[in-house]
Amino acid sequence: MDQKGTKTNQAPVTERSPTPMRIRRSSHRLFASAAVLIAISVFVGFSRTYYLHRWFHKPDLTLFLHVHAAAMSLWIALFLIQTLLVQANQIEIHRKLGILGIVSAALVPIFGVSATVIAARREVLAHAQDVWIVIVVLALELTQMLLFAGFAVGGFFFRKRVDFHKRLMLLATLSMLPNAIVRIIRVPSFVIPLIIWSLLIAVVVLLDRLAQRKVHPVFSQWALIQVVLLWLAFLVGTSVAWQHFAIWVVGEGRLLSILPAAIPTERFPNS
C-alpha cells in the first residue's frame, strides 16, 4: 500500500540474475587473466635457464634444447594470443591461427617427452648420485605430457563447442605449469610445487563457478582427474619399483646399485 492506504502492484525488488552477456564477459576475463598469469609464470620460471640465461651467466643450451624450449614457448604464446583474440571478439583470426595451434600442440609432447627421456638417460649413464630425482621427474613429466595431449586433442575435437573447447585448452596448458612453478619457488621439495599447482587449478574452477553460477562438466570431471593423476604419478615415481624399471629402460638394461633403499620425497631439482 502507498501512504494513502491504497494498494499498489509494485513487485518486490529481487536481485537481478546475470545476463548471458555478463556471464560471457566474466568468462572472457577469467580465461584471459589465466592465460596472462601462465605466460608470466613460464617467463619468470625459465628466465634463469633460458630466456635470460646470459643475464644470469648460465651456459648456453644445446640446439636440441633450444628447439625444445621454442616449441614449448610457442604453445604458451599462442595460447595467450588466442585467448586475447577471443576476448577482443576477433574470432576469425582466432580460427585461422587454429592450424598453427594443431602443429604447436603436436610438438609439445614430442619434445617434452624427448627432452625428459634424454635428461634421464644422461644421468643414468653418468651414474649420478641423485639419479632418483630425475627418475621421479620422468614419471611426472610423462604424465604431464599425456594429460596435455589428451586435453589438447579433446579441445580440438570440441572446437565448435566453445565452452568445452576453451576449458580443455586451459587444462592442457595448466598441465605444463608445474615445471615453471618449481623454478619460481626454488624449494627442495616435490610436494610444495604440486600443492601450489593443485590450488591454482582449484582457484580457476572456483572462479569459473562464480562466473557461470555452476561448475562446468569439463572442470567438474577432468580438472579433478588431472590433479589426481599427477599426484599418483608422483607417488609411483618415488617407488623403488618405478625407479629400477625406469632406470632399466632409459639405461638400456642397466640397473644402478647406488639407488637408496627408500626414495625420499621432500626433494625436487632446482634446475
C-alpha positions, 0 to 999 in steps of 0.5 A: 500500500502507498501512504494513502492506504491504497494498494499498489502492484509494485513487485518486490525488488529481487536481485537481478540474475546475470545476463548471458552477456555478463556471464560471457564477459566474466568468462572472457576475463577469467580465461584471459587473466589465466592465460596472462598469469601462465605466460608470466609464470613460464617467463619468470620460471625459465628466465634463469635457464633460458630466456635470460640465461646470459643475464644470469651467466648460465651456459648456453643450451644445446640446439636440441634444447633450444628447439625444445624450449621454442616449441614449448614457448610457442604453445604458451604464446599462442595460447595467450594470443588466442585467448586475447583474440577471443576476448577482443571478439576477433574470432576469425583470426582466432580460427585461422591461427587454429592450424598453427595451434594443431602443429604447436600442440603436436610438438609439445609432447614430442619434445617434452617427452624427448627432452625428459627421456634424454635428461634421464638417460644422461644421468643414468649413464653418468651414474649420478648420485641423485639419479632418483630425482630425475627418475621421479621427474620422468614419471611426472613429466610423462604424465604431464605430457599425456594429460596435455595431449589428451586435453589438447586433442579433446579441445580440438575435437570440441572446437565448435563447442566453445565452452568445452573447447576453451576449458580443455585448452586451459587444462592442457596448458595448466598441465605444463605449469608445474615445471615453471612453478618449481623454478619460481619457488626454488624449494627442495621439495616435490610436494610444495610445487604440486600443492601450489599447482593443485590450488591454482587449478582449484582457484580457476574452477572456483572462479569459473563457478562464480562466473557461470553460477555452476561448475562446468562438466569439463572442470567438474570431471577432468580438472579433478582427474588431472590433479589426481593423476599427477599426484599418483604419478608422483607417488609411483615415481618415488617407488623403488619399483618405478625407479629400477624399471625406469632406470632399466629402460632409459639405461638400456638394461642397466640397473644402478646399485647406488639407488637408496633403499627408500626414495625420499620425497621432500626433494625436487631439482632446482634446475 
